[in-house]
Amino acid sequence: MKIKQIKRYFALALVVALCAVALLTGCGGEKIIWEDMVLGEHLPEPPKYSGKIYSNSIESLDVYIESVSAKQYADYINSCKEKGFTVDAEMSSYSYDAYNTEGYKLSLGHYGDDADMQIELTPPMELSEILWPESGAAKQIPKPKSSLGKIESDHDDYLSAYIGNTTQDDFNAYVNACKEAGFNIDYDKGDDYYHANNSKGWRLTIEYKGFNIISIEVNAPKEETSSKAPTTTSSEDSKPVSSEDKPEKDTDTDSIRADFKTAMDSYEDFIDDYVAFMKKYAANPTDISLISDYADYMSDYTDMVADFEKWENDDLNSAELKYYIDVQARVSKKLLEVAG
């Protein structure tokens, strides 16, 4: 399972929690005037006009419409399709993502009946003619067929780029070219992504982003920290080591990475705090200190999003997937507790 799918699911769950806090403390439920939305003309008007505006600029539109029914959400998706948002469309039980023919990207989210609906719209990515870099990272992979793109970062040990005019077939052809160039070790391929290493330890990630755009990321081999120390045997060293004293193995391919566990645990800690907050509010709904608590929640939420960003292109091994499922099960139970 890709971490970006998990991040989207977590984001929607957090939206439910945060918006509930916002409404209870009087920080949410603002009136949304759709004609004032800078990018609003590209979308149909929402079924309701009360919610929260997180971004309203030429660079992005990000709003939450409160208390949207399942039918209203389905109808809004259909209205967006009629507006042309049908290119490279992806739909799940809680989201709808698509481009229009101009390259605007729409992301809708809806967590359940009468939940808040997220509407996010971003303008087309600005691409131009580029010269393929000559850095050490860029030299590890074949030059893409298209010269339309954007170089985000170019260093000897790291490359990040977007390439346009690249169809799904072009994406597959480029993946094969990278395989032939040696990026065929520990690979993982899906319909819209490819991850692999080469024999020197370089890591390649290619993703089909939609609208004939792919992303390319190349990372230098990670520096190996030697765990081998000089072995000098003393009488104390030769003592049997109890099971309690043995260090946990972290070299297993199915072990849980420390950063991943930290991200999951931070999420669960956030929910624990949220549940405690809700119980406190239920006991004393006139407590004005809740507004200060709400600000803390927003700060914690920002930190968690940053933690998830660095996992954007990673997959989970079996141990991490099990840990994620266990965390999500506990979180769902806690949220149901306060929802009741």
N, C-alpha and C positions, 0 to 999 in steps of 0.2 A: 504494500500500500504506500502511495506517495504521500510525503509529509504535507504537500500543499493541499491535498484533499482533506487531511486531518485538520489543518489550520483553518480551512474554510468552515468545517463543521464546528470547531471550537469557537471561531469568531461569531457564528450565528448563535451559539449557546450563550456566549458572553453578552451579545446584544440583548437577548431576552433578559438576562440578569441586570445589566446596566440600565436598560430602559425602564425596568420596573423600579429600580432605585430612583431614577430621574423623576419618574412620575410621582412617586411617593413623597419626594422631597420638594416637589414644586419646581424642579430644574428642567423638566421636559414638557411635552405637550404644547409646544409653541405653534402658532398658526403659520402654515406654509402657503405663501402666495406663489403659485406656480409660474406666473409670468415674470416673477423676479428671479427665477432660476436662470443663470447665465446660459446653461446648456439645455434648459428645459424644452426648447422648441423642437429638439430632436426626438422627444419622447411623448407618448400620450400622457394626459394628466392623470394623476393617481386617483384611486377611488375615494380617498379622504384627504383632508388638508390639515391634519393635526399630527405632530410628531417632533422630530428633531433634525436640524440641519447641521451636518458635520463639515461639509465642504460645498462651497458655491462659488466657483471661479471658472475661468476659461480653461483651466487645466483639469478640473474634475468636478463632478456633481456627486454628492454622497448624502443621501437623506434617508431617514427612517420614518415610515408612516405607521402610526399606531393602530392596533386592533383591527387588522385586516383579516377577513374571513377567507377560508380556503377557496370559495367560489370567486370572491373578488380578486384573489391572487391569480387564479387560473384565467379569469377574464382579462386581467392586466397583461399577462403573458401573451395572450392572443392579440391584444391591441398592439403590443410591441412587435409582434410578428407582422401585423398588417402595416406597421411603420417601416418594415424592411429589415428588422433584426432577426435574420434567419441564416446568416453566413456563419459556417463553422459552429453551429448551435450545439450546445451540450445541456442536457436537462437531467436533474435528479429529483428526488422527492422533496428536496428543500432548496433547490437553486435552479436558475436558468441563466446561461451565459451565451452571448452571441454578438456578432458584428453586423453592422449594416454595410451597404455597398460603398459607403464613403470611408469606412474604416473605424467608425466610432464603436467602442466596445461597451456592451451593456452587461451588467451583472445584477441579477435579482436574487434575493434570499428571503425565505419565509419558513419559519421554524415549526409552524403548526397553526391550526385553526384559531382565529382571533389573536394571532401573535403579530408583532411588528414586521413590516415588510421593508427590506433594504432595497434601495434603488441606487445603483452606482453606475456612472457613465464617464468614460474617459475619451478624449479626442484621438484621432489617428496619430500613430507614432510618426514623428518627423524623421524621414530617412533621406539620404543624399548619396551621391556617388562617392565611393571611398577607394583608397588604395590599401590593399591588404598589408598589414603591418609586417615588419621584418624582425620583430622581437623573438626572443627565445621561445616564448610560449606559442606564438603564432606559427613558428616554423615546425611545430610538432604535428600539425594537422594539414590536410590538403586545403588549398585555396578554394573557397566556395565559387560556384559558377556565376552567381549574381554579384555585381559590384555595387548594388544599391543597399545601403545599410547605415549602421551607426556603431562606432567603436566606443563602448562605455569605459573600458579600462584596458590599457596595453602596457604590460611590463614583461620582463624576462621570465618571471615566475607565475604570471597570471594574465589571462586574456578574457575579456567579456565583450561580446559583440552581438548585434542584431543584424540579420540579413533579410532583405525583402525580395520580392519577385521569386519566391521559392514555394512551389506547390507541395502538396503532400507527396507526390511522386518524386519531386526534386529532393525533398527531405530524405526519403528512403534511399535515393541514389547517393546522396552525400554520406549517409550513415554507412553504406557499403564501401564507399571510398575510404572512409576513416578506418573501417575494419581492415581493409587491405593495407593501410598505412601502419598497422600494428595495434590499433586500439580495439583489441578483441579479447582482453583478459578480464575475467570477472564481470562480463558485460550483462546488462539488463536492458531489454528492449520492449517498448510498448508501441501502440499505434502512433503516439505523439511524443515519445522521448527515447533517448538512448544514453546509457551511462556505461563507461568502460575505462579500463586502464591500459597502458602499454607496458612493455617489458621493463622500461626504465622507471615505472611508478607514476608517470603523469596520468592525471585524471581528466577525462573528457565528459562533458554533459552537453547534449544537443536536445532541444525541445522545439516542437512545432507549436508556436504560440497562437496560430490562427491568422486569418487574413493574409495568407502567403508570407508569413514572417516566421523565421526561426531564431532561436537564441543559441549562442555557442559560448561555452565556458571551458577554459583549460586551466588546470591547477598543477603546479609543480609538485613533485613527490614530497610528502610530509617528512620532516626531519625525524629520524628514528632516534629515540632516547634509549641508550643502552641500559639494560637492566642487569647486565652481567657485571659482578664485582669480583675482585680477587678472592679466591676461595682459600682461606686459611682456617684450618680446622683446629679448634681448641676443645677442651673437655666440655665446655658449656655449649659450643656449637654442635657437638655430637649428641646432645640430649635429644630424646624423642620430642617431636613437636606435636602438641595436642591439636585436635581438630579445631578448637576454639582459637588457637594461635595462628593457624594457617591463613595466609592472605588469600583474599578472593581472587580467582583467576579472571583476568579481563582481556585475555587474548583470544578467547573463543569467538568464532564468527557469529555465534548466536548470543553473545553476551550483550548486556544493555549498556550503550554508551553513556558516559557520565553526563554529557551535555543534554542528551535526550531525556534522561531521567530527571535532570534539573528542570527542564521545560515542563514535563508532565507534572512534577511535584508542585511547581509554581502555580500551574493552572488549578490543581486541586486545592492548594492553600488559599488561592483567591476565592474559590467557591465556598470554602469553609468560612472565610471572613464574611462573604456575602450572606450566607445562611445566618450567621450570628447577627449581622446587621438587621436582617429582616425580622428576626425574632425580637430584637431590641426595639425596632420601630413598632411592631405589633403591640408591644407592652406599653409604649409611650409615643404615640404618633405626633405629639405636639413638641417633641424635643428638637429645638432648632440646631443642635450640634450635629444632626444628621447631614446637614448641608456640607459641613467640613468633611465628614466621613465620605460623602459622595465624591469629593475632589480627590481623596486618597484612592478611591476605586479607579478613577479615570487614570491616575498616574500609574497604578499597578497594571492596568490593562495595557497601557503604552509599553511598559517594560516587557510584558509577555509577548506582545506582537513582535518586538525586536528580537526576542529569543527565538521565535518561530521562523523569522525571516532567514536565518542562517541555515535552516534545515530545508529550504525551499526545494532543492533538487535531489534530496536524499530519499532512499527507500528504507523501509523498516525490515529488520530481520524478524524471525519468528518470536524470539524472546521479547523484542521491543513491541511487536504487534500485540502480544498477549498482555504486556504491561499496560499498553494504551487502552485495550478493551477493559481491563480490570479498573483502571482509573475512571474511564467513562461510565462504567456501571455504577461505581460508587458515587460519582458526581450526579448522575441522573437520579439516584435514590435521594440524595440530599436536596436537589432542586424540587423533587416531588414533595418532599417533606414540608418545605416552606410554601409551595404552591397550594398545598391542601389547607 
